[in-house]
């Protein structure tokens, strides 16, 4: 994306997402400003965070984020976007910065089965309630709101 980013992260400890964003702000902004001989912030405002509290909603977030560059359209397919995890999760490309989420790991018994299941998720439209909720949250000033609390089994049969 040219004017914003979506990150789907699982923190190891409480507060670590805030500390990560603070570190990015300090290191990247300083580097960027030095490179382009400018001062000030690059960000329009503070970052927004939402608790993703169900597996079903996590998978919806994956799809929303991965399809965003194709929806704009910056690329024709999600795997074409350089900053996407789609190539890793759906096609098996190696990316050292990506750690598979536990919800992703239960999509199949092996790597090929997980990748196929992940690709199949993108052939279905996301639940409308989730899409509307995601858009509302990402375009609002809400911080830290829990989202996606509906039962996952209604939409996503997860292999166990």
Secondary structure, DSSP 8 states (H G I E B T S, - for coil): --S--------SSTTHHHHHHHHHHHHHHHHHHHHTT--S-S-SS----EEE-SHHHHHHHHHHHHHHHHHHTS-SSGGGSTT-SHHHHHH----TT----HHHHTT-SSHHHHHHHHHHHTTS---HHHHHHHHHHHTS---SEEE--S-GGGT-----
